[in-house]
Amino acid sequence: MLTLKNNFLEKIGANHGLSPAEIEKVKPRIREYLRRIRMRNQGFYEIIDESDAPYVAFAKSIKGKYESVVVLGIGGSALGTIAIASAMKHLFENELLKKKTPKLYILDNVDPNLLAEIEDVIDCKKTLWIVVTKSGKTPETLAQFSHFKNLLEQKKRRINEHFVIITDKNADFLRNIAKKEKIPVFDIPENVGGRFSVLTAVGLLPSAIIGIDTEKFLKGARNMRDKFFSEKWEENLSFQIATFQYLLSKKGKTITVILPYSQKMFRFADWYRQLLAESIGKAHSLDGKLIHAGLTPVAALGVTDQHSQSQLYNEGPNDKFFIFLALANFGLDIKVPACHHHDETVNFLSGSTFGKLMHVEMDATVKSLTENKRPSMIIEIDKINPENLGALFMLFEGSIAFLGEFLRINAFDQPGVDRSKELTREMLLEK
Ligand code: PA5
């Protein structure tokens, strides 16, 4: 279950908050924006209809075969999987003494230390590498693939026993290698961009391998899609978020801070950081005007960053909109012992619980921001489970689609990222 509370927007006055009248004015745009979004032929809301996908059968077929799974990918090819694994698995999963599923490692960098040191914790003979790249052309992922393929060849291993590739139908280079080496390949549909691909094989194959019920993700995403397609303001949570971001950006709130009050949800904030930055940061509007659109995303963690960021958030420039991601139920709770309860330094903690501390500290942070006229909203899930996570992915993907319409930009391309890939290629060729 997922709920959204935006009751703080009205409490901070017209300069920094939003009045009901301002919101009322944009509500009628839902229908037109939905029409335009459908015309863009984006698959992020269609892919979730794919039940019994081939990657699920593949995950079943390799059960018990590998000790470790290493994902090679970057950006949208890694962040969703990191978010899922962090949310759904034990916080110290790879250190668990007794494990039923393979250890998952996600290498989303080309730092040589990372490539070298992973070998110290895996047994290559018992490892599956999942190569994920939508374009099939990303220098980092191709370099990683070459490195580990070479390593396995030197060890005289059968390549097709150790690799899986997830890519676009047109990724000829990887597909040709896969054909030659008989490496299994799973598709990323053509109309699904990297940062919108978490609910395809990109996020769901690794999830299925580490024992997560992927059908439940899809179910949660489908429920949220119904809301995304609703023309009613009250139901359409994605449209609500986009509306707040858009209207507040016009009042100078050009930074969106996403703040999960849950250790397990922190990496979800990283996933959103990419989604917002790459989708909305655009030089040109749809009609070709130079506008340099963009909202700067910041990922912060409650309560940790209260002791690192909240001074700035409360008293620094009033240029931020805060999205709190709250968890009603942590799945367990721990009492703060009533030791030294006669001492006023700690007596307020006695009898409380750590879960309560998380909740109260979030409420206190929201309150202080409100007092300082900083707009915020709370998105609350009742617990962390695949349905809620699937719903959250769809909620934010939908909000980005709407935000693209508000700003009249193409939220689905990434010419800036593509240019840096091209330049990397050119500059390496020159050397
Ligand atoms: O969203 C995007 O398209 C990008 O951020 C990509 O996810 C990132 O550049 C990796 O690209 P690819 O999946 O093509 O390797």
Boltz pocket constraint, residues with backbone or C-beta under 6 A from the ligand:
constraints:
  - pocket:
      binder: B
      contacts: [[A, 74], [A, 75], [A, 76], [A, 77], [A, 132], [A, 133], [A, 134], [A, 135], [A, 136], [A, 137], [A, 138], [A, 141], [A, 193], [A, 194], [A, 195], [A, 196], [A, 278], [A, 414], [A, 417]]
      max_distance: 6.0
